[in-house]
């Protein structure tokens, strides 16, 4: 088993704007530079299954386990011989929105997948959220 977390503060967007972008699974590739595309059908909610295609990787099936607007979004990625649980928790604090990312992995190949996938996700948490804020702001400017 592997478990890691990282917390950041975002000042440039509201919790609702951040939630809307984060929960808009169809558009993840517009602000996550490591994703080629996502495929999701129907409403995004607890129990929704979808597929992502990471750049340079294979298609990965995911399922949403927790969808509590705007506080918590948890999904599970079904990697070969490993499940990766990714939880994003958001809350308003005095100086912005606190975003806590938690990654937990379980399975025979956890030792492999933590080095290939999880460490980059954790280490890129701040930059990924900056990209999400840029995506939010560019969408606001279009309207």
Secondary structure as UniProt FT lines:
FT   STRAND          2..10
FT   HELIX           15..23
FT   HELIX           25..30
FT   TURN            33..34
FT   STRAND          35..40
FT   TURN            46..47
FT   STRAND          49..54
FT   TURN            55..56
FT   STRAND          59..68
FT   TURN            69..71
FT   STRAND          72..79
FT   TURN            80..81
FT   STRAND          82..93
FT   TURN            94..95
FT   STRAND          96..106
FT   TURN            108..109
FT   HELIX           110..113
FT   HELIX           114..118
FT   HELIX           119..123
FT   HELIX           125..142
//
